């Protein structure tokens, strides 16, 4: 997951930026998640059910034995590659913003920004917004002017929006190529 240590700040920043790129970040998240789950199991943990958010749904399927190790890591890699944003100029990548406020207050603000939506509804007092970068930055300024915590997330695209719709077909192709097995424990999805 992590490259060899470096001493110069410039090289460290280059490594950090590379790890934030979706094609590397998602396999890193998959490896770390699987490793942590394996450590917990060796310590005696036995799940009654599995659930994951977004990318974490793949790990939940793997933890429930729906996916073999090989298929899990194949999908982890395929998802990272499919979600990787275009390097072409003038392609809107978008941005994401974590906001600590009542959801009704957040919804009232984003009504003025049709290119932005709630991507993650994490609690009644915290949500992540995603959409066009210029709109996200305007929303951040508006919340900050009201002394509301609004933090730009260090991600490479506006996930959970139409700005990453390009990933659907290549990832679906990868999903079609793997075998699904009956779950050993229930798996809860983000959809319901």
N, C-alpha and C positions, 0 to 999 in steps of 0.2 A: 504494500500500500504506500509506504513512504520511501522516498528516494534516499540515497546516501547523504549524511549530514554535510552541510557546507558552512563555511565561516563568513563569507561575504553576504551582507544584507541583500545585495542585488541578486545573487544566485538564489537566496532563500525566497525572495519575492517571486522569482521566476518559477520555482518549484510550487509555491502556494497557488499561483495563478493556474499552473498546469493541473493541479489536483482539483481545482474548482471547475475545470472544463467537464461538461457532462459525460463525455466518452470515457473519462478517467474517474470522475467522482462516483458514478453509479457502480462500477465494479468495485471500487474501494469501499463503498457503503455495504455492498453485498458481502464482501470478504470479511469486513469487520463485524457485521451483524451475525453472520454464520459462526465466526470464531467466538464471539461472546456467548451465543446460544450453546455452542458445544462446551464451553467452559462451565456454564451454568448446569448443563446436563451432567457433566462429570462430578459436579458438586452435589448432585442428587435432585436437581430440579426436574419435575415431570409436569408438562403443561396440561391443563384441563381443556384448553381451547387455544386457538391462535388467531391473531388479528394484526394487521399492519396498516399503516397509512401510506397511500400512494405507492412508491417503490417498495415499501415495507410489506405490501400484500404478497409480493413474490417470496419474501423471506417467510411470511406466515404459511404460505403453501408448502414451502420446503420444510419448515419446522413440523408441519402436520404430515409429512411424508407423501404429499401429493406429487412433489417433484423429487427426482433423484438428485444427487449431488451434481452429476454431469449436466443434467437438464437445467438445474437451478443456475449454475454458473454460465451456461450457454445463454439463458434468457437474460441474466444480469448484464452480460457483455452486449447482447443484441439490443437491449433496451437503452443502454448508454450510447451505443452507436446511432440508434434510431432517433433518440432525443437530442443528440448533438445538433447544435444550431448551425445554420449555414454561415460560412465565413465570407460569403459574397457581400460586396458593398451594397448599401441601401436596403438591407434586409432587416426588418424590425424584429429585434430579439426580445424586447420587453424587459420588465424588471418586476421584482417582488418586494413588498413592504409589509413588515410586521407592525401592527397597530394595537396598542393597549388602551382600549376604550370599549364602552358598551356597544354591542353589535348594532343597535338601533341608531346610535350616533354615527357609526362607521357607514351604515347604509345611507343615511341622510347625506353625508358628504359625497359618496361615490355616485349619487344620482346625477351629479353634474358632469360625470366622466364616463360616457358610454363605452370607452375602450378598456375599462377597469372592472374587475369583478372580485368577489370574495373567493379566493382559491382554497383556503383552509379556514374553516370555522373551528378554532381550537378550544374556545370556551365562550361563555356569554360576555366575557370582558377582553377577549383577544382574538384577532383574526389576521390572516395574511391576505393581502391584496395582490393581484397580478394583472398586468396589462401593459399597454404602451408606456415606454420609459418616460416620455415627457409628461404624461398624465400622472404617473406614479410620483414623479418628482414634485409636481404641483400639489398633489394630495399630501405628500410629506410636509411641504411648507405650510399648508393650511393647518394640519394637525399640530405641527410644532408651534405655530403662532398661537394656538390654544393651550399650549403647555401639555400636549398629549404626546406620549412616547410613540414615535413612528420611526422604525429602523429599517433602512434599506438592507436587504439580504444579499450576501455575496454569492449570487447564483448567476448562471450564464444565460438564463432565459426566463420568461414568464410562464412557468409551469402551470398546468391545470387550466390553460386558456387555448383558444384557437391558434395562438402563435406557435404552438408546438404540434399542431394537427398533422404536420408532415411526418411525424413518427408513427402514426397509426398503421399505415400499410406495411412498412418494413417490420414493425414489431409483430403485427398479426401473422406475417409470414413465418417469423421465428417461433411464435407460439404454436402454429399449426404443425411444426416439425418435431415437437416433443411429445412425450407420453405423459398423461395424467393418471395418477393412481388414486384409489379411494383414500380419503383422509383418515389418519389414525386418531385424530381429535377434531372436533368441529372447527371450521374456519369461518370467521365473520368478515364480511366484505365492507368496504367503505360505501357501497352503493345503497345499502338499506339503512 
